Amino acid sequence: MVPDGCGRSVTLRIPHRKADTVVQEFRDFIAKGNMIDIAVGFIMGVAFTAIVNSLVNDVLMPIVAIPFGEPSFDSIVWTVNESEVLVGAFITQVVAFVLVAVTVFLFIVKPYNVYRSRREEAEAVEEDAAPSEVDLLADIRDALAGSKPD
């Protein structure tokens, strides 16, 4: 309580600092498990990109060079009114993109799909092998009915 100069006491209210709540909300957001998972996935993706790029640039593009003589089409240039149109650079990037897509499909997507289908098949076999609740109750009923003295 603080006097207001007229002999009355006034309660002094300190406004809630919005900055503190925003910072706390941000901390809560960052600390959530999903954000950590996303960060780890992003870092792994960046590291994996280097591997895929090396495979494409150091292994597959030289194979592309076998019929064409060089692994890059950058030398293909159209000149129109003294302006150079770098068609070859574009073609090189398209070929690199296709090779990256094929590489990711063959080394990640396809094996993962095989793994997932085998896992689903194994789970289906386990579900089929286990008797249902109704079957178990029927077996118990039959066992109890068979053990009655006649």
Buried (B, 14 or more C-beta within 10 A) or exposed (E): EEEEEEEEEEEEEEEEEEEEEEEEEEEEEEEEEEEEEEEEEEEEEEEEEEEBEEBBBEEBBEEBEEEEEEBBBBEBEEEEEEEEEBEBBEBBEEBBEEBBEEBEEEBEEEEEEEEEEEEEEEEEEEEEEEEEEEEEEEEEEEEEEEEEEE
